[in-house]
């Protein structure tokens, strides 16, 4: 199995953005969205570990794992970018990425 380097870069950028949003935002009253966001990130990490295990054992059986990972990170990204405070959606803020 080979990875598309551009897709891997997009995934890496997305994870850094999610992390920055989690640190920068106030999620005091939005624990449900945070739980869902964390679930998506964990699923993505689990898929990556499964694929790497398959690769190391020489038995790759997962089809298009990057699409699965990207879809889950996209969902987490949307949840972290759009927090709710006191029942109201908070405006988006741009986060400066540290590379």
Phi and psi restraints in degrees (value plus and minus 20) as a CYANA .aco file:
   2 UNK   PHI    -137.9   -97.9
   2 UNK   PSI     126.6   166.6
   3 UNK   PHI    -120.0   -80.0
   3 UNK   PSI     125.4   165.4
   4 UNK   PHI     -98.9   -58.9
   4 UNK   PSI      97.0   137.0
   5 UNK   PHI     -80.2   -40.2
   5 UNK   PSI     -55.3   -15.3
   6 UNK   PHI     -86.5   -46.5
   6 UNK   PSI     -61.8   -21.8
   7 UNK   PHI     -84.9   -44.9
   7 UNK   PSI     -58.0   -18.0
   8 UNK   PHI     -85.0   -45.0
   8 UNK   PSI     -58.2   -18.2
   9 UNK   PHI     -84.6   -44.6
   9 UNK   PSI     -60.9   -20.9
  10 UNK   PHI     -82.1   -42.1
  10 UNK   PSI     -62.5   -22.5
  11 UNK   PHI     -83.0   -43.0
  11 UNK   PSI     -64.6   -24.6
  12 UNK   PHI     -80.9   -40.9
  12 UNK   PSI     -65.5   -25.5
  13 UNK   PHI     -81.6   -41.6
  13 UNK   PSI     -62.4   -22.4
  14 UNK   PHI     -83.6   -43.6
  14 UNK   PSI     -61.6   -21.6
  15 UNK   PHI     -86.8   -46.8
  15 UNK   PSI     -57.2   -17.2
  16 UNK   PHI     -85.3   -45.3
  16 UNK   PSI     -59.1   -19.1
  17 UNK   PHI     -86.1   -46.1
  17 UNK   PSI     -62.7   -22.7
  18 UNK   PHI     -80.4   -40.4
  18 UNK   PSI     -66.6   -26.6
  19 UNK   PHI     -79.8   -39.8
  19 UNK   PSI     -65.3   -25.3
  20 UNK   PHI     -82.5   -42.5
  20 UNK   PSI     -61.0   -21.0
  21 UNK   PHI     -84.4   -44.4
  21 UNK   PSI     -59.9   -19.9
  22 UNK   PHI     -83.5   -43.5
  22 UNK   PSI     -57.9   -17.9
  23 UNK   PHI     -98.3   -58.3
  23 UNK   PSI     -55.2   -15.2
  24 UNK   PHI    -105.4   -65.4
  24 UNK   PSI     -43.3    -3.3
  25 UNK   PHI    -118.2   -78.2
  25 UNK   PSI     141.9   181.9
  26 UNK   PHI    -119.1   -79.1
  26 UNK   PSI      87.6   127.6
  27 UNK   PHI    -130.0   -90.0
  27 UNK   PSI       5.8    45.8
  28 UNK   PHI     -71.2   -31.2
  28 UNK   PSI     -63.2   -23.2
  29 UNK   PHI    -129.1   -89.1
  29 UNK   PSI       6.4    46.4
  30 UNK   PHI    -152.3  -112.3
  30 UNK   PSI      20.1    60.1
  31 UNK   PHI     -84.7   -44.7
  31 UNK   PSI     -50.9   -10.9
  32 UNK   PHI     -84.3   -44.3
  32 UNK   PSI     -64.4   -24.4
  33 UNK   PHI     -84.9   -44.9
  33 UNK   PSI     -58.7   -18.7
  34 UNK   PHI     -84.4   -44.4
  34 UNK   PSI     -59.7   -19.7
  35 UNK   PHI     -82.3   -42.3
  35 UNK   PSI     -61.7   -21.7
  36 UNK   PHI     -87.1   -47.1
  36 UNK   PSI     -61.5   -21.5
  37 UNK   PHI     -81.5   -41.5
  37 UNK   PSI     -64.3   -24.3
  38 UNK   PHI     -84.6   -44.6
  38 UNK   PSI     -58.8   -18.8
  39 UNK   PHI     -78.1   -38.1
  39 UNK   PSI     -65.4   -25.4
  40 UNK   PHI     -83.7   -43.7
  40 UNK   PSI     -61.2   -21.2
  41 UNK   PHI     -85.1   -45.1
  41 UNK   PSI     -63.0   -23.0
  42 UNK   PHI     -82.9   -42.9
  42 UNK   PSI     -60.3   -20.3
  43 UNK   PHI     -82.0   -42.0
  43 UNK   PSI     -61.1   -21.1
  44 UNK   PHI     -83.4   -43.4
  44 UNK   PSI     -65.2   -25.2
  45 UNK   PHI     -84.1   -44.1
  45 UNK   PSI     -60.2   -20.2
  46 UNK   PHI     -81.5   -41.5
  46 UNK   PSI     -61.8   -21.8
  47 UNK   PHI     -83.8   -43.8
  47 UNK   PSI     -63.4   -23.4
  48 UNK   PHI     -79.6   -39.6
  48 UNK   PSI     -64.9   -24.9
  49 UNK   PHI     -83.1   -43.1
  49 UNK   PSI     -61.2   -21.2
  50 UNK   PHI     -80.8   -40.8
  50 UNK   PSI     -65.4   -25.4
  51 UNK   PHI     -86.0   -46.0
  51 UNK   PSI     -62.1   -22.1
  52 UNK   PHI     -84.9   -44.9
  52 UNK   PSI     -59.1   -19.1
  53 UNK   PHI     -82.0   -42.0
  53 UNK   PSI     -63.5   -23.5
  54 UNK   PHI     -82.3   -42.3
  54 UNK   PSI     -63.2   -23.2
  55 UNK   PHI     -81.7   -41.7
  55 UNK   PSI     -65.0   -25.0
  56 UNK   PHI     -86.8   -46.8
  56 UNK   PSI     -52.3   -12.3
  57 UNK   PHI    -106.4   -66.4
  57 UNK   PSI     -27.7    12.3
  58 UNK   PHI      59.9    99.9
  58 UNK   PSI      -6.0    34.0
  59 UNK   PHI    -143.2  -103.2
  59 UNK   PSI      52.5    92.5
  60 UNK   PHI     -99.0   -59.0
  60 UNK   PSI      96.8   136.8
  61 UNK   PHI    -141.5  -101.5
  61 UNK   PSI     -30.6     9.4
  62 UNK   PHI    -105.3   -65.3
  62 UNK   PSI     107.6   147.6
  63 UNK   PHI    -113.3   -73.3
  63 UNK   PSI     106.5   146.5
  64 UNK   PHI      31.1    71.1
  64 UNK   PSI      39.4    79.4
  65 UNK   PHI     -86.3   -46.3
  65 UNK   PSI     -47.8    -7.8
  66 UNK   PHI     -85.5   -45.5
  66 UNK   PSI     -54.2   -14.2
  67 UNK   PHI     -84.4   -44.4
  67 UNK   PSI     -63.3   -23.3
  68 UNK   PHI     -80.5   -40.5
  68 UNK   PSI     -67.1   -27.1
  69 UNK   PHI     -83.1   -43.1
  69 UNK   PSI     -66.6   -26.6
  70 UNK   PHI     -81.0   -41.0
  70 UNK   PSI     -63.6   -23.6
  71 UNK   PHI     -80.9   -40.9
  71 UNK   PSI     -63.0   -23.0
  72 UNK   PHI     -88.2   -48.2
  72 UNK   PSI     -60.2   -20.2
  73 UNK   PHI     -88.3   -48.3
  73 UNK   PSI     -55.2   -15.2
  74 UNK   PHI     -81.1   -41.1
  74 UNK   PSI     -62.5   -22.5
  75 UNK   PHI     -84.7   -44.7
  75 UNK   PSI     -63.8   -23.8
  76 UNK   PHI     -83.1   -43.1
  76 UNK   PSI     -61.0   -21.0
  77 UNK   PHI     -78.6   -38.6
  77 UNK   PSI     -67.0   -27.0
  78 UNK   PHI     -83.1   -43.1
  78 UNK   PSI     -58.8   -18.8
  79 UNK   PHI     -86.9   -46.9
  79 UNK   PSI     -59.4   -19.4
  80 UNK   PHI     -99.5   -59.5
  80 UNK   PSI     -45.3    -5.3
  81 UNK   PHI    -100.5   -60.5
  81 UNK   PSI     -38.4     1.6
  82 UNK   PHI    -144.5  -104.5
  82 UNK   PSI      45.9    85.9
  83 UNK   PHI     -90.2   -50.2
  83 UNK   PSI     139.4   179.4
  84 UNK   PHI    -137.0   -97.0
  84 UNK   PSI     111.1   151.1
  85 UNK   PHI    -147.2  -107.2
  85 UNK   PSI     106.2   146.2
  86 UNK   PHI      34.6    74.6
  86 UNK   PSI      18.4    58.4
  87 UNK   PHI      58.8    98.8
  87 UNK   PSI     -15.6    24.4
  88 UNK   PHI    -140.5  -100.5
  88 UNK   PSI     117.1   157.1
  89 UNK   PHI     -87.1   -47.1
  89 UNK   PSI     114.0   154.0
  90 UNK   PHI    -109.2   -69.2
  90 UNK   PSI     127.1   167.1
  91 UNK   PHI     -85.8   -45.8
  91 UNK   PSI     130.0   170.0
  92 UNK   PHI     -90.3   -50.3
  92 UNK   PSI     124.9   164.9
  93 UNK   PHI    -143.4  -103.4
  93 UNK   PSI     119.4   159.4
  94 UNK   PHI     -96.0   -56.0
  94 UNK   PSI     118.7   158.7
  95 UNK   PHI    -132.1   -92.1
  95 UNK   PSI     111.9   151.9
  96 UNK   PHI    -100.8   -60.8
  96 UNK   PSI     103.2   143.2
  97 UNK   PHI    -103.0   -63.0
  97 UNK   PSI     117.2   157.2
  98 UNK   PHI    -120.5   -80.5
  98 UNK   PSI      99.3   139.3
